[in-house]
Amino acid sequence: MTKADLVEAVYTKLDGFSKKESAELVESVFEMMKETLGRGDKIKISGFGNFVVRDKKARIGRNPQTGEEITISARRVLTFKPSQVLKNVLNV
Amino acid sequence: MGLAALNTRHMNRSELIDSIAKRQNLPRRQAEDAVNAIFDAIVGAMKEDERIEIRGFGSFTTRHYGSYTGRNPRTGDAVDVPEKRLPFFRVGKDLRDRLNLD
């Protein structure tokens, strides 16, 4: 499934929207989520799950190919925690 | 850096819908239908074990786990954990870059 399929789903659900408008709407939803997460805010979608931005400290890693030690810089990562509702839906 | 740990702000489904309605200048009901259609479609694909790839945002996949005998950590009793299927998310490049702009 790709964004095109999501555009199709929105197009089917909403009366009076063109494909182009549906595509803009889908784009807008993911853009809004990216901006929100980019600020470090969480997103909680009831019945789906939570997207949480976490800070990782710098740490020493190793290049598995050469064995050489390298510093892995501090960074932000995104984790997705599925809701219990979603987990139940996938295990009926 | 260091800010996310202190930052407890969050956006929920309803606030996402409100912000889309405002930005796209739409009645709330239409923004709601669109947001719900998107997440419903993603869940539908997960049920079919289909990979969902939203370029720039990330991808969802499902992973299957076999059953095993675990233990209740409090009592030590053996418990049978049935097989299960869990969703996984992998962040896309554009979003990962945006998380690390500062």
N, CA and C atoms of all chains as a GROMACS GRO file, in nm:
protein
  582
    1MET      N    1   0.085  -0.119   0.000
    1MET     CA    2   0.000   0.000   0.000
    1MET      C    3   0.088   0.124   0.000
    2THR      N    4   0.052   0.220  -0.083
    2THR     CA    5   0.127   0.345  -0.090
    2THR      C    6   0.033   0.463  -0.070
    3LYS      N    7   0.089   0.583  -0.079
    3LYS     CA    8   0.009   0.704  -0.063
    3LYS      C    9  -0.105   0.707  -0.166
    4ALA      N   10  -0.080   0.654  -0.286
    4ALA     CA   11  -0.182   0.653  -0.390
    4ALA      C   12  -0.306   0.575  -0.345
    5ASP      N   13  -0.286   0.466  -0.272
    5ASP     CA   14  -0.399   0.388  -0.221
    5ASP      C   15  -0.475   0.465  -0.113
    6LEU      N   16  -0.401   0.543  -0.034
    6LEU     CA   17  -0.466   0.623   0.069
    6LEU      C   18  -0.547   0.736   0.006
    7VAL      N   19  -0.494   0.792  -0.103
    7VAL     CA   20  -0.568   0.894  -0.179
    7VAL      C   21  -0.698   0.834  -0.230
    8GLU      N   22  -0.691   0.713  -0.282
    8GLU     CA   23  -0.809   0.642  -0.332
    8GLU      C   24  -0.911   0.620  -0.220
    9ALA      N   25  -0.863   0.584  -0.101
    9ALA     CA   26  -0.951   0.560   0.014
    9ALA      C   27  -1.023   0.688   0.055
   10VAL      N   28  -0.950   0.800   0.055
   10VAL     CA   29  -1.009   0.929   0.092
   10VAL      C   30  -1.108   0.972  -0.016
   11TYR      N   31  -1.069   0.954  -0.141
   11TYR     CA   32  -1.154   0.989  -0.256
   11TYR      C   33  -1.288   0.914  -0.250
   12THR      N   34  -1.282   0.787  -0.216
   12THR     CA   35  -1.402   0.703  -0.207
   12THR      C   36  -1.493   0.748  -0.092
   13LYS      N   37  -1.430   0.788   0.019
   13LYS     CA   38  -1.506   0.822   0.140
   13LYS      C   39  -1.573   0.960   0.130
   14LEU      N   40  -1.505   1.055   0.066
   14LEU     CA   41  -1.555   1.193   0.064
   14LEU      C   42  -1.628   1.226  -0.067
   15ASP      N   43  -1.753   1.268  -0.052
   15ASP     CA   44  -1.829   1.307  -0.170
   15ASP      C   45  -1.782   1.444  -0.221
   16GLY      N   46  -1.779   1.459  -0.352
   16GLY     CA   47  -1.752   1.589  -0.410
   16GLY      C   48  -1.608   1.634  -0.408
   17PHE      N   49  -1.517   1.542  -0.374
   17PHE     CA   50  -1.375   1.575  -0.378
   17PHE      C   51  -1.312   1.515  -0.503
   18SER      N   52  -1.231   1.593  -0.570
   18SER     CA   53  -1.160   1.539  -0.686
   18SER      C   54  -1.041   1.456  -0.637
   19LYS      N   55  -0.982   1.381  -0.730
   19LYS     CA   56  -0.862   1.303  -0.698
   19LYS      C   57  -0.752   1.397  -0.649
   20LYS      N   58  -0.743   1.512  -0.716
   20LYS     CA   59  -0.639   1.609  -0.683
   20LYS      C   60  -0.658   1.663  -0.541
   21GLU      N   61  -0.783   1.696  -0.508
   21GLU     CA   62  -0.813   1.747  -0.373
   21GLU      C   63  -0.788   1.639  -0.267
   22SER      N   64  -0.824   1.515  -0.301
   22SER     CA   65  -0.801   1.404  -0.209
   22SER      C   66  -0.651   1.386  -0.185
   23ALA      N   67  -0.573   1.401  -0.292
   23ALA     CA   68  -0.427   1.386  -0.281
   23ALA      C   69  -0.370   1.496  -0.192
   24GLU      N   70  -0.420   1.618  -0.208
   24GLU     CA   71  -0.374   1.730  -0.125
   24GLU      C   72  -0.405   1.708   0.022
   25LEU      N   73  -0.522   1.649   0.045
   25LEU     CA   74  -0.567   1.622   0.182
   25LEU      C   75  -0.477   1.518   0.249
   26VAL      N   76  -0.446   1.412   0.176
   26VAL     CA   77  -0.357   1.307   0.229
   26VAL      C   78  -0.219   1.366   0.257
   27GLU      N   79  -0.172   1.446   0.162
   27GLU     CA   80  -0.041   1.511   0.177
   27GLU      C   81  -0.040   1.598   0.303
   28SER      N   82  -0.149   1.672   0.321
   28SER     CA   83  -0.162   1.763   0.434
   28SER      C   84  -0.159   1.689   0.568
   29VAL      N   85  -0.222   1.572   0.573
   29VAL     CA   86  -0.226   1.495   0.698
   29VAL      C   87  -0.084   1.451   0.737
   30PHE      N   88  -0.009   1.397   0.640
   30PHE     CA   89   0.126   1.350   0.675
   30PHE      C   90   0.222   1.466   0.699
   31GLU      N   91   0.200   1.577   0.627
   31GLU     CA   92   0.282   1.696   0.650
   31GLU      C   93   0.259   1.750   0.792
   32MET      N   94   0.134   1.754   0.832
   32MET     CA   95   0.100   1.801   0.968
   32MET      C   96   0.164   1.710   1.074
   33MET      N   97   0.160   1.580   1.049
   33MET     CA   98   0.220   1.486   1.145
   33MET      C   99   0.371   1.504   1.149
   34LYS      N  100   0.432   1.527   1.034
   34LYS     CA  101   0.578   1.547   1.030
   34LYS      C  102   0.618   1.675   1.104
   35GLU      N  103   0.540   1.781   1.086
   35GLU     CA  104   0.570   1.907   1.155
   35GLU      C  105   0.558   1.890   1.306
   36THR      N  106   0.452   1.820   1.346
   36THR     CA  107   0.429   1.799   1.490
   36THR      C  108   0.542   1.718   1.552
   37LEU      N  109   0.577   1.608   1.487
   37LEU     CA  110   0.685   1.522   1.539
   37LEU      C  111   0.819   1.595   1.530
   38GLY      N  112   0.835   1.675   1.427
   38GLY     CA  113   0.958   1.752   1.409
   38GLY      C  114   0.983   1.850   1.523
   39ARG      N  115   0.874   1.897   1.586
   39ARG     CA  116   0.887   1.984   1.703
   39ARG      C  117   0.917   1.905   1.829
   40GLY      N  118   0.910   1.772   1.817
   40GLY     CA  119   0.934   1.687   1.934
   40GLY      C  120   0.807   1.649   2.007
   41ASP      N  121   0.691   1.686   1.951
   41ASP     CA  122   0.564   1.653   2.015
   41ASP      C  123   0.522   1.510   1.981
   42LYS      N  124   0.446   1.451   2.071
   42LYS     CA  125   0.390   1.316   2.048
   42LYS      C  126   0.263   1.326   1.965
   43ILE      N  127   0.230   1.216   1.897
   43ILE     CA  128   0.098   1.207   1.833
   43ILE      C  129   0.031   1.081   1.885
   44LYS      N  130  -0.090   1.098   1.935
   44LYS     CA  131  -0.166   0.984   1.989
   44LYS      C  132  -0.290   0.966   1.904
   45ILE      N  133  -0.294   0.858   1.828
   45ILE     CA  134  -0.412   0.831   1.746
   45ILE      C  135  -0.490   0.719   1.814
   46SER      N  136  -0.604   0.754   1.873
   46SER     CA  137  -0.684   0.655   1.945
   46SER      C  138  -0.720   0.540   1.853
   47GLY      N  139  -0.709   0.420   1.903
   47GLY     CA  140  -0.743   0.302   1.825
   47GLY      C  141  -0.635   0.260   1.727
   48PHE      N  142  -0.526   0.338   1.721
   48PHE     CA  143  -0.418   0.306   1.628
   48PHE      C  144  -0.285   0.293   1.703
   49GLY      N  145  -0.239   0.404   1.760
   49GLY     CA  146  -0.115   0.396   1.837
   49GLY      C  147  -0.055   0.533   1.859
   50ASN      N  148   0.058   0.536   1.928
   50ASN     CA  149   0.127   0.661   1.960
   50ASN      C  150   0.262   0.669   1.888
   51PHE      N  151   0.289   0.787   1.832
   51PHE     CA  152   0.420   0.815   1.775
   51PHE      C  153   0.494   0.903   1.876
   52VAL      N  154   0.608   0.857   1.922
   52VAL     CA  155   0.679   0.927   2.028
   52VAL      C  156   0.823   0.956   1.985
   53VAL      N  157   0.865   1.082   2.001
   53VAL     CA  158   1.002   1.122   1.970
   53VAL      C  159   1.087   1.101   2.095
   54ARG      N  160   1.198   1.032   2.079
   54ARG     CA  161   1.285   1.005   2.194
   54ARG      C  162   1.426   1.054   2.166
   55ASP      N  163   1.488   1.106   2.272
   55ASP     CA  164   1.627   1.152   2.262
   55ASP      C  165   1.721   1.037   2.292
   56LYS      N  166   1.817   1.016   2.204
   56LYS     CA  167   1.920   0.915   2.230
   56LYS      C  168   2.052   0.988   2.254
   57LYS      N  169   2.121   0.947   2.360
   57LYS     CA  170   2.251   1.008   2.389
   57LYS      C  171   2.356   0.956   2.291
   58ALA      N  172   2.465   1.032   2.280
   58ALA     CA  173   2.578   0.986   2.199
   58ALA      C  174   2.635   0.859   2.263
   59ARG      N  175   2.681   0.766   2.182
   59ARG     CA  176   2.741   0.644   2.237
   59ARG      C  177   2.850   0.596   2.144
   60ILE      N  178   2.934   0.507   2.199
   60ILE     CA  179   3.043   0.451   2.119
   60ILE      C  180   2.990   0.328   2.048
   61GLY      N  181   3.007   0.326   1.918
   61GLY     CA  182   2.968   0.210   1.841
   61GLY      C  183   3.090   0.153   1.772
   62ARG      N  184   3.068   0.055   1.689
   62ARG     CA  185   3.179  -0.009   1.621
   62ARG      C  186   3.137  -0.038   1.477
   63ASN      N  187   3.221  -0.011   1.386
   63ASN     CA  188   3.196  -0.050   1.248
   63ASN      C  189   3.209  -0.202   1.242
   64PRO      N  190   3.099  -0.273   1.217
   64PRO     CA  191   3.104  -0.420   1.222
   64PRO      C  192   3.198  -0.479   1.117
   65GLN      N  193   3.224  -0.403   1.011
   65GLN     CA  194   3.310  -0.453   0.905
   65GLN      C  195   3.458  -0.447   0.944
   66THR      N  196   3.496  -0.334   1.001
   66THR     CA  197   3.638  -0.311   1.029
   66THR      C  198   3.673  -0.324   1.177
   67GLY      N  199   3.570  -0.321   1.265
   67GLY     CA  200   3.598  -0.328   1.408
   67GLY      C  201   3.639  -0.194   1.466
   68GLU      N  202   3.645  -0.094   1.381
   68GLU     CA  203   3.688   0.039   1.421
   68GLU      C  204   3.583   0.105   1.512
   69GLU      N  205   3.629   0.168   1.619
   69GLU     CA  206   3.537   0.237   1.710
   69GLU      C  207   3.496   0.372   1.653
   70ILE      N  208   3.368   0.400   1.660
   70ILE     CA  209   3.319   0.531   1.616
   70ILE      C  210   3.218   0.585   1.716
   71THR      N  211   3.211   0.716   1.725
   71THR     CA  212   3.111   0.778   1.813
   71THR      C  213   2.983   0.796   1.734
   72ILE      N  214   2.874   0.740   1.788
   72ILE     CA  215   2.742   0.760   1.727
   72ILE      C  216   2.684   0.883   1.795
   73SER      N  217   2.657   0.985   1.717
   73SER     CA  218   2.615   1.114   1.773
   73SER      C  219   2.478   1.106   1.841
   74ALA      N  220   2.454   1.198   1.933
   74ALA     CA  221   2.322   1.210   1.996
   74ALA      C  222   2.220   1.239   1.886
   75ARG      N  223   2.103   1.182   1.899
   75ARG     CA  224   2.004   1.202   1.795
   75ARG      C  225   1.863   1.179   1.849
   76ARG      N  226   1.767   1.220   1.771
   76ARG     CA  227   1.628   1.193   1.804
   76ARG      C  228   1.578   1.079   1.717
   77VAL      N  229   1.505   0.989   1.780
   77VAL     CA  230   1.446   0.879   1.704
   77VAL      C  231   1.296   0.878   1.727
   78LEU      N  232   1.226   0.814   1.637
   78LEU     CA  233   1.081   0.806   1.648
   78LEU      C  234   1.042   0.662   1.674
   79THR      N  235   0.958   0.642   1.777
   79THR     CA  236   0.909   0.507   1.801
   79THR      C  237   0.757   0.507   1.786
   80PHE      N  238   0.705   0.394   1.742
   80PHE     CA  239   0.560   0.377   1.730
   80PHE      C  240   0.518   0.269   1.828
   81LYS      N  241   0.423   0.304   1.914
   81LYS     CA  242   0.369   0.205   2.008
   81LYS      C  243   0.225   0.178   1.968
   82PRO      N  244   0.198   0.058   1.914
   82PRO     CA  245   0.061   0.028   1.871
   82PRO      C  246  -0.034   0.025   1.990
   83SER      N  247  -0.156   0.069   1.970
   83SER     CA  248  -0.256   0.066   2.077
   83SER      C  249  -0.303  -0.078   2.098
   84GLN      N  250  -0.359  -0.102   2.217
   84GLN     CA  251  -0.413  -0.235   2.248
   84GLN      C  252  -0.525  -0.271   2.149
   85VAL      N  253  -0.601  -0.170   2.109
   85VAL     CA  254  -0.709  -0.192   2.013
   85VAL      C  255  -0.654  -0.248   1.881
   86LEU      N  256  -0.546  -0.185   1.832
   86LEU     CA  257  -0.485  -0.231   1.707
   86LEU      C  258  -0.429  -0.373   1.723
   87LYS      N  259  -0.361  -0.398   1.835
   87LYS     CA  260  -0.305  -0.531   1.858
   87LYS      C  261  -0.416  -0.637   1.860
   88ASN      N  262  -0.530  -0.601   1.921
   88ASN     CA  263  -0.643  -0.695   1.925
   88ASN      C  264  -0.698  -0.721   1.785
   89VAL      N  265  -0.709  -0.614   1.707
   89VAL     CA  266  -0.762  -0.625   1.571
   89VAL      C  267  -0.677  -0.720   1.487
   90LEU      N  268  -0.545  -0.719   1.510
   90LEU     CA  269  -0.454  -0.802   1.432
   90LEU      C  270  -0.446  -0.946   1.485
   91ASN      N  271  -0.514  -0.972   1.597
   91ASN     CA  272  -0.504  -1.105   1.657
   91ASN      C  273  -0.639  -1.166   1.691
   92VAL      N  274  -0.736  -1.143   1.602
   92VAL     CA  275  -0.869  -1.204   1.627
   92VAL      C  276  -0.876  -1.343   1.569
   93MET      N  277   1.836   1.952   2.120
   93MET     CA  278   1.850   1.823   2.188
   93MET      C  279   1.819   1.835   2.337
   94GLY      N  280   1.770   1.727   2.394
   94GLY     CA  281   1.737   1.730   2.535
   94GLY      C  282   1.598   1.785   2.563
   95LEU      N  283   1.541   1.849   2.462
   95LEU     CA  284   1.411   1.910   2.483
   95LEU      C  285   1.297   1.809   2.485
   96ALA      N  286   1.309   1.707   2.401
   96ALA     CA  287   1.198   1.613   2.388
   96ALA      C  288   1.165   1.544   2.520
   97ALA      N  289   1.266   1.524   2.603
   97ALA     CA  290   1.244   1.456   2.730
   97ALA      C  291   1.157   1.541   2.823
   98LEU      N  292   1.171   1.673   2.813
   98LEU     CA  293   1.095   1.763   2.899
   98LEU      C  294   0.959   1.795   2.838
   99ASN      N  295   0.952   1.774   2.711
   99ASN     CA  296   0.834   1.815   2.637
   99ASN      C  297   0.726   1.708   2.643
  100THR      N  298   0.614   1.740   2.707
  100THR     CA  299   0.508   1.641   2.718
  100THR      C  300   0.390   1.676   2.628
  101ARG      N  301   0.411   1.775   2.539
  101ARG     CA  302   0.300   1.812   2.451
  101ARG      C  303   0.267   1.699   2.356
  102HIS      N  304   0.141   1.686   2.326
  102HIS     CA  305   0.103   1.585   2.228
  102HIS      C  306  -0.018   1.631   2.149
  103MET      N  307  -0.034   1.568   2.035
  103MET     CA  308  -0.149   1.594   1.949
  103MET      C  309  -0.227   1.463   1.943
  104ASN      N  310  -0.358   1.469   1.967
  104ASN     CA  311  -0.437   1.347   1.954
  104ASN      C  312  -0.515   1.347   1.822
  105ARG      N  313  -0.592   1.242   1.799
  105ARG     CA  314  -0.664   1.227   1.671
  105ARG      C  315  -0.753   1.349   1.645
  106SER      N  316  -0.823   1.390   1.750
  106SER     CA  317  -0.917   1.502   1.738
  106SER      C  318  -0.845   1.633   1.704
  107GLU      N  319  -0.729   1.654   1.766
  107GLU     CA  320  -0.651   1.776   1.738
  107GLU      C  321  -0.590   1.772   1.598
  108LEU      N  322  -0.553   1.652   1.554
  108LEU     CA  323  -0.502   1.638   1.417
  108LEU      C  324  -0.613   1.675   1.318
  109ILE      N  325  -0.734   1.627   1.344
  109ILE     CA  326  -0.848   1.658   1.258
  109ILE      C  327  -0.875   1.809   1.256
  110ASP      N  328  -0.873   1.871   1.374
  110ASP     CA  329  -0.896   2.016   1.382
  110ASP      C  330  -0.791   2.093   1.301
  111SER      N  331  -0.665   2.051   1.315
  111SER     CA  332  -0.558   2.126   1.247
  111SER      C  333  -0.566   2.108   1.096
  112ILE      N  334  -0.611   1.990   1.049
  112ILE     CA  335  -0.628   1.967   0.906
  112ILE      C  336  -0.745   2.051   0.853
  113ALA      N  337  -0.854   2.055   0.928
  113ALA     CA  338  -0.971   2.133   0.888
  113ALA      C  339  -0.932   2.280   0.872
  114LYS      N  340  -0.854   2.328   0.967
  114LYS     CA  341  -0.813   2.468   0.966
  114LYS      C  342  -0.719   2.495   0.848
  115ARG      N  343  -0.618   2.410   0.835
  115ARG     CA  344  -0.519   2.435   0.730
  115ARG      C  345  -0.577   2.424   0.590
  116GLN      N  346  -0.666   2.325   0.570
  116GLN     CA  347  -0.722   2.304   0.437
  116GLN      C  348  -0.852   2.382   0.417
  117ASN      N  349  -0.892   2.454   0.522
  117ASN     CA  350  -1.015   2.533   0.516
  117ASN      C  351  -1.136   2.447   0.478
  118LEU      N  352  -1.154   2.340   0.557
  118LEU     CA  353  -1.261   2.242   0.532
  118LEU      C  354  -1.354   2.234   0.652
  119PRO      N  355  -1.480   2.192   0.630
  119PRO     CA  356  -1.564   2.160   0.745
  119PRO      C  357  -1.498   2.048   0.826
  120ARG      N  358  -1.511   2.053   0.958
  120ARG     CA  359  -1.445   1.954   1.043
  120ARG      C  360  -1.484   1.811   1.002
  121ARG      N  361  -1.612   1.794   0.966
  121ARG     CA  362  -1.663   1.661   0.933
  121ARG      C  363  -1.585   1.597   0.817
  122GLN      N  364  -1.547   1.681   0.720
  122GLN     CA  365  -1.473   1.627   0.606
  122GLN      C  366  -1.329   1.593   0.643
  123ALA      N  367  -1.270   1.679   0.726
  123ALA     CA  368  -1.134   1.649   0.772
  123ALA      C  369  -1.134   1.521   0.855
  124GLU      N  370  -1.240   1.505   0.935
  124GLU     CA  371  -1.254   1.385   1.018
  124GLU      C  372  -1.267   1.260   0.931
  125ASP      N  373  -1.353   1.268   0.829
  125ASP     CA  374  -1.370   1.153   0.738
  125ASP      C  375  -1.238   1.117   0.669
  126ALA      N  376  -1.162   1.220   0.630
  126ALA     CA  377  -1.035   1.195   0.560
  126ALA      C  378  -0.933   1.128   0.652
  127VAL      N  379  -0.918   1.185   0.772
  127VAL     CA  380  -0.820   1.129   0.867
  127VAL      C  381  -0.860   0.985   0.903
  128ASN      N  382  -0.989   0.965   0.929
  128ASN     CA  383  -1.034   0.829   0.964
  128ASN      C  384  -1.015   0.732   0.847
  129ALA      N  385  -1.042   0.780   0.725
  129ALA     CA  386  -1.025   0.694   0.606
  129ALA      C  387  -0.879   0.650   0.593
  130ILE      N  388  -0.787   0.742   0.623
  130ILE     CA  389  -0.644   0.710   0.612
  130ILE      C  390  -0.605   0.600   0.713
  131PHE      N  391  -0.640   0.621   0.840
  131PHE     CA  392  -0.600   0.522   0.940
  131PHE      C  393  -0.675   0.390   0.924
  132ASP      N  394  -0.803   0.397   0.882
  132ASP     CA  395  -0.878   0.274   0.856
  132ASP      C  396  -0.813   0.193   0.743
  133ALA      N  397  -0.769   0.264   0.639
  133ALA     CA  398  -0.706   0.196   0.525
  133ALA      C  399  -0.574   0.131   0.567
  134ILE      N  400  -0.497   0.201   0.652
  134ILE     CA  401  -0.370   0.146   0.699
  134ILE      C  402  -0.395   0.019   0.782
  135VAL      N  403  -0.494   0.025   0.872
  135VAL     CA  404  -0.526  -0.092   0.954
  135VAL      C  405  -0.574  -0.208   0.865
  136GLY      N  406  -0.655  -0.174   0.764
  136GLY     CA  407  -0.704  -0.277   0.672
  136GLY      C  408  -0.589  -0.348   0.602
  137ALA      N  409  -0.488  -0.272   0.560
  137ALA     CA  410  -0.372  -0.330   0.493
  137ALA      C  411  -0.290  -0.417   0.591
  138MET      N  412  -0.279  -0.368   0.716
  138MET     CA  413  -0.206  -0.447   0.818
  138MET      C  414  -0.273  -0.583   0.838
  139LYS      N  415  -0.408  -0.583   0.837
  139LYS     CA  416  -0.483  -0.709   0.855
  139LYS      C  417  -0.449  -0.807   0.745
  140GLU      N  418  -0.417  -0.756   0.626
  140GLU     CA  419  -0.381  -0.842   0.512
  140GLU      C  420  -0.231  -0.868   0.507
  141ASP      N  421  -0.160  -0.825   0.611
  141ASP     CA  422  -0.014  -0.838   0.616
  141ASP      C  423   0.055  -0.765   0.501
  142GLU      N  424  -0.011  -0.661   0.456
  142GLU     CA  425   0.045  -0.584   0.347
  142GLU      C  426   0.137  -0.476   0.404
  143ARG      N  427   0.248  -0.451   0.338
  143ARG     CA  428   0.338  -0.345   0.379
  143ARG      C  429   0.280  -0.211   0.334
  144ILE      N  430   0.287  -0.112   0.422
  144ILE     CA  431   0.235   0.021   0.389
  144ILE      C  432   0.353   0.116   0.385
  145GLU      N  433   0.376   0.177   0.271
  145GLU     CA  434   0.489   0.268   0.260
  145GLU      C  435   0.440   0.408   0.225
  146ILE      N  436   0.465   0.501   0.317
  146ILE     CA  437   0.428   0.641   0.294
  146ILE      C  438   0.559   0.717   0.281
  147ARG      N  439   0.594   0.747   0.158
  147ARG     CA  440   0.728   0.802   0.132
  147ARG      C  441   0.750   0.933   0.206
  148GLY      N  442   0.863   0.942   0.273
  148GLY     CA  443   0.896   1.062   0.350
  148GLY      C  444   0.849   1.055   0.494
  149PHE      N  445   0.749   0.970   0.519
  149PHE     CA  446   0.698   0.957   0.655
  149PHE      C  447   0.749   0.829   0.720
  150GLY      N  448   0.721   0.716   0.656
  150GLY     CA  449   0.769   0.589   0.711
  150GLY      C  450   0.692   0.472   0.654
  151SER      N  451   0.723   0.353   0.703
  151SER     CA  452   0.652   0.235   0.656
  151SER      C  453   0.608   0.148   0.773
  152PHE      N  454   0.495   0.082   0.752
  152PHE     CA  455   0.442  -0.012   0.852
  152PHE      C  456   0.452  -0.153   0.796
  153THR      N  457   0.492  -0.245   0.882
  153THR     CA  458   0.491  -0.387   0.846
  153THR      C  459   0.434  -0.465   0.965
  154THR      N  460   0.396  -0.587   0.941
  154THR     CA  461   0.354  -0.672   1.053
  154THR      C  462   0.457  -0.782   1.071
  155ARG      N  463   0.475  -0.824   1.195
  155ARG     CA  464   0.565  -0.936   1.224
  155ARG      C  465   0.489  -1.041   1.302
  156HIS      N  466   0.518  -1.166   1.268
  156HIS     CA  467   0.451  -1.278   1.333
  156HIS      C  468   0.542  -1.342   1.436
  157TYR      N  469   0.485  -1.376   1.551
  157TYR     CA  470   0.561  -1.441   1.657
  157TYR      C  471   0.494  -1.572   1.691
  158GLY      N  472   0.573  -1.677   1.707
  158GLY     CA  473   0.520  -1.807   1.746
  158GLY      C  474   0.484  -1.809   1.894
  159SER      N  475   0.409  -1.909   1.935
  159SER     CA  476   0.373  -1.920   2.076
  159SER      C  477   0.494  -1.967   2.156
  160TYR      N  478   0.496  -1.932   2.283
  160TYR     CA  479   0.604  -1.977   2.370
  160TYR      C  480   0.553  -1.983   2.513
  161THR      N  481   0.628  -2.052   2.598
  161THR     CA  482   0.592  -2.056   2.740
  161THR      C  483   0.671  -1.950   2.813
  162GLY      N  484   0.603  -1.853   2.868
  162GLY     CA  485   0.670  -1.748   2.943
  162GLY      C  486   0.642  -1.765   3.091
  163ARG      N  487   0.685  -1.670   3.168
  163ARG     CA  488   0.660  -1.676   3.312
  163ARG      C  489   0.603  -1.546   3.363
  164ASN      N  490   0.512  -1.557   3.455
  164ASN     CA  491   0.464  -1.439   3.525
  164ASN      C  492   0.579  -1.393   3.613
  165PRO      N  493   0.635  -1.273   3.588
  165PRO     CA  494   0.755  -1.232   3.660
  165PRO      C  495   0.730  -1.216   3.810
  166ARG      N  496   0.607  -1.194   3.849
  166ARG     CA  497   0.577  -1.174   3.991
  166ARG      C  498   0.569  -1.307   4.065
  167THR      N  499   0.500  -1.403   4.003
  167THR     CA  500   0.476  -1.529   4.074
  167THR      C  501   0.566  -1.642   4.025
  168GLY      N  502   0.627  -1.625   3.907
  168GLY     CA  503   0.710  -1.732   3.853
  168GLY      C  504   0.631  -1.843   3.786
  169ASP      N  505   0.499  -1.830   3.784
  169ASP     CA  506   0.416  -1.933   3.720
  169ASP      C  507   0.439  -1.936   3.569
  170ALA      N  508   0.440  -2.056   3.513
  170ALA     CA  509   0.452  -2.069   3.369
  170ALA      C  510   0.320  -2.029   3.304
  171VAL      N  511   0.328  -1.949   3.197
  171VAL     CA  512   0.208  -1.913   3.123
  171VAL      C  513   0.231  -1.936   2.974
  172ASP      N  514   0.132  -1.989   2.907
  172ASP     CA  515   0.143  -2.007   2.763
  172ASP      C  516   0.110  -1.876   2.694
  173VAL      N  517   0.204  -1.826   2.616
  173VAL     CA  518   0.180  -1.704   2.538
  173VAL      C  519   0.146  -1.749   2.397
  174PRO      N  520   0.024  -1.718   2.351
  174PRO     CA  521  -0.016  -1.766   2.218
  174PRO      C  522   0.057  -1.692   2.106
  175GLU      N  523   0.055  -1.747   1.986
  175GLU     CA  524   0.119  -1.678   1.874
  175GLU      C  525   0.050  -1.546   1.851
  176LYS      N  526   0.124  -1.449   1.799
  176LYS     CA  527   0.064  -1.318   1.778
  176LYS      C  528   0.127  -1.246   1.661
  177ARG      N  529   0.060  -1.142   1.622
  177ARG     CA  530   0.105  -1.060   1.510
  177ARG      C  531   0.110  -0.916   1.560
  178LEU      N  532   0.222  -0.849   1.540
  178LEU     CA  533   0.238  -0.712   1.588
  178LEU      C  534   0.276  -0.618   1.474
  179PRO      N  535   0.227  -0.494   1.478
  179PRO     CA  536   0.266  -0.396   1.377
  179PRO      C  537   0.399  -0.329   1.413
  180PHE      N  538   0.477  -0.298   1.311
  180PHE     CA  539   0.602  -0.225   1.331
  180PHE      C  540   0.608  -0.105   1.240
  181PHE      N  541   0.675  -0.001   1.288
  181PHE     CA  542   0.689   0.121   1.210
  181PHE      C  543   0.837   0.153   1.194
  182ARG      N  544   0.873   0.192   1.074
  182ARG     CA  545   1.010   0.235   1.048
  182ARG      C  546   1.002   0.376   0.992
  183VAL      N  547   1.075   0.469   1.054
  183VAL     CA  548   1.065   0.609   1.015
  183VAL      C  549   1.128   0.631   0.877
  184GLY      N  550   1.069   0.719   0.796
  184GLY     CA  551   1.120   0.752   0.664
  184GLY      C  552   1.229   0.857   0.671
  185LYS      N  553   1.303   0.872   0.562
  185LYS     CA  554   1.420   0.958   0.563
  185LYS      C  555   1.386   1.105   0.589
  186ASP      N  556   1.286   1.156   0.522
  186ASP     CA  557   1.252   1.298   0.538
  186ASP      C  558   1.215   1.328   0.684
  187LEU      N  559   1.132   1.243   0.743
  187LEU     CA  560   1.091   1.265   0.882
  187LEU      C  561   1.210   1.249   0.977
  188ARG      N  562   1.294   1.150   0.952
  188ARG     CA  563   1.411   1.128   1.038
  188ARG      C  564   1.502   1.251   1.034
  189ASP      N  565   1.520   1.306   0.914
  189ASP     CA  566   1.602   1.427   0.900
  189ASP      C  567   1.540   1.544   0.975
  190ARG      N  568   1.409   1.555   0.968
  190ARG     CA  569   1.342   1.668   1.034
  190ARG      C  570   1.350   1.659   1.187
  191LEU      N  571   1.359   1.537   1.238
  191LEU     CA  572   1.372   1.521   1.383
  191LEU      C  573   1.508   1.569   1.431
  192ASN      N  574   1.602   1.575   1.338
  192ASN     CA  575   1.741   1.603   1.375
  192ASN      C  576   1.796   1.729   1.309
  193LEU      N  577   1.709   1.828   1.294
  193LEU     CA  578   1.752   1.952   1.230
  193LEU      C  579   1.842   2.034   1.320
  194ASP      N  580   1.815   2.030   1.451
  194ASP     CA  581   1.894   2.115   1.543
  194ASP      C  582   2.024   2.049   1.583
   0.00000   0.00000   0.00000
